[in-house]
Amino acid sequence: MTPALPPTPTDIHIDGRVIRLKWHRARRTAMDTPFTPGRIVEGLACGASVEIDVRTGPGGVPVIRHDPLRWWRRVRPVDLIPLSVVGEELASRGVVELPDEARLQLDIKDSARVLTTAVAQQVSAAVSSFADAVIVSGNDPVAVARIAEQDPRMATGHDPCTRSAMRRLRRTGDVDGFVAAALEADRAAGIIYLDHRIILALAAAGTDIVASF
């Protein structure tokens, strides 16, 4: 018996703005195991915004994984989930069309040096059946663009909150400089992802960085 899907996620409306909650690492709740293929598909099928981390695996195969893959001997093949599993899971469940609100954010954890054009092609192929629901994001705009150019249906986003950028912002307090650098880094990005700690810390100091963007 197939378990019932959760209801369509409810938006939060505050002061005329709409806030959507994202299933971080494809978890519906904090107790969920991250990046479970069934959970990813469950979220997409009910119109949720789902985030997964993507890295280049052995042989250039894109895999769903947050942690670096520097030490292959410590990683068992069974621990690596190919990105292509998401499309396969959708097909096996008979999900032909996703709700308009559904979004799968691919948070690319590799730099352009690691994520070659060949890997970008594999990423694009893995999500081609639902590419119009995909957002490609990351810290490296070149890596993101390399994937996005494979399929114009995919949207792009930029995450400027690298460790060095956040340390510099804390040290200097130069919000305008941080915003300008982020926008200049990826002019094509439709979404800017901000670390909530930066948003809250600046808000406590009287600065609305969201308004600045």
HELIX and SHEET records of a PDB file:
HELIX    1   1 HIS A   24  ALA A   26  5                                   3    
HELIX    2   2 PRO A   37  ALA A   45  1                                   9    
HELIX    3   3 PRO A   58  GLY A   60  5                                   3    
HELIX    4   4 TRP A   72  ARG A   74  5                                   3    
HELIX    5   5 PRO A   77  ASP A   79  5                                   3    
HELIX    6   6 SER A   84  SER A   92  1                                   9    
HELIX    7   7 THR A  117  ALA A  126  1                                  10    
HELIX    8   8 SER A  128  ALA A  133  5                                   6    
HELIX    9   9 PRO A  141  ALA A  148  1                                   8    
HELIX   10  10 ARG A  163  THR A  172  1                                  10    
HELIX   11  11 VAL A  175  ALA A  185  1                                  11    
HELIX   12  12 HIS A  196  ALA A  204  1                                   9    
HELIX   13  13 ILE A  209  SER A  212  1                                   4    
SHEET    1   A 2 ILE A  12  ILE A  14  0                                        
SHEET    2   A 2 ARG A  17  ILE A  19 -1                                        
SHEET    1   B 4 LYS A  22  TRP A  23  0                                        
SHEET    2   B 4 SER A  49  THR A  56  1                                        
SHEET    3   B 4 PRO A  62  ILE A  64 -1                                        
SHEET    4   B 4 ILE A  81  PRO A  82 -1                                        
SHEET    1   C 6 LYS A  22  TRP A  23  0                                        
SHEET    2   C 6 SER A  49  THR A  56  1                                        
SHEET    3   C 6 ARG A 103  ILE A 108  1                                        
SHEET    4   C 6 VAL A 134  GLY A 138  1                                        
SHEET    5   C 6 ALA A 155  HIS A 158  1                                        
SHEET    6   C 6 ILE A 191  ILE A 192  1                                        
END                                                                             
